[in-house]
Amino acid sequence: MRISCLKADPGYHGYVPSVEVWLDGVKLSHVFTADDETGEVLRCVIDAHGHVIPDATGTRARTEVIRGKVEFLIPGTEERFVLSA
């Protein structure tokens, strides 16, 4: 499954409740798109203090693709989030 907050992304579904994205057992923040089938996450690059690092123009966040075992969880539960078709 692929979920995204980017309207142009195929994983965008309009309304999706708050979902935690985990990669290799670590909860991620500042995620734009995550895909558990490809194991890829697109997120903002953050510094050691958790602040978003701007791109070279200073107008957008610098992004990175990281890879591993992606999981989606509904906060407060241990249930895997399944997006209905």
C-alpha positions in Angstrom: 0.0 0.0 0.0 1.1 3.5 -0.7 0.0 6.6 1.2 0.8 10.2 0.4 -0.2 13.7 1.3 0.9 15.0 -2.1 -2.1 15.4 -4.4 -0.1 14.5 -7.6 1.1 11.2 -6.0 -0.7 8.0 -6.9 -0.9 7.2 -3.1 -3.0 10.3 -2.4 -6.5 9.3 -1.3 -8.1 12.6 -0.2 -8.9 12.0 3.4 -6.7 9.5 5.4 -6.8 9.6 9.2 -3.6 10.3 11.1 -1.2 7.4 10.4 2.2 6.7 11.9 4.9 5.7 9.5 7.5 3.3 10.8 10.7 2.3 9.1 12.7 -0.6 10.4 10.9 -0.3 13.7 11.6 3.4 14.1 8.7 6.0 14.0 9.3 8.6 11.4 8.2 12.3 11.2 7.9 14.8 8.4 6.8 12.1 5.9 5.2 13.0 2.6 4.9 9.5 1.0 5.4 6.0 2.2 5.0 2.7 0.4 5.2 -0.6 2.2 5.5 -2.7 -1.0 8.6 -0.9 -2.4 9.9 -0.1 1.1 10.4 3.6 0.3 9.7 6.7 2.3 9.9 10.3 1.0 10.4 12.7 3.8 12.0 16.0 4.8 15.6 16.0 5.7 15.9 16.9 9.4 18.9 18.0 11.5 20.0 16.5 14.8 17.5 18.8 16.7 14.6 17.6 14.6 14.4 20.8 12.5 13.6 20.7 8.8 16.6 21.6 6.6 15.7 23.9 3.6 16.7 23.2 0.1 19.3 25.3 -1.8 16.8 28.0 -2.6 15.6 28.3 0.9 12.0 28.1 -0.2 11.2 24.4 0.3 12.3 21.6 2.5 15.1 19.4 1.4 13.8 15.8 0.9 15.2 12.4 0.9 14.1 8.9 0.0 15.0 6.3 2.6 14.4 2.5 2.3 13.6 -0.3 4.6 10.7 -2.2 6.1 7.7 0.3 6.1 4.8 -0.1 8.4 1.7 2.0 8.9 0.0 2.2 12.4 -3.0 3.9 13.7 -1.9 6.0 16.8 -2.9 4.4 20.1 -3.3 0.9 18.7 -1.1 -1.9 17.5 -3.3 -2.4 14.4 -1.9 -2.1 11.0 -3.7 0.5 9.0 -5.5 -0.9 5.9 -6.7 1.6 3.3 -10.1 0.7 1.9 -10.3 0.7 -1.9 
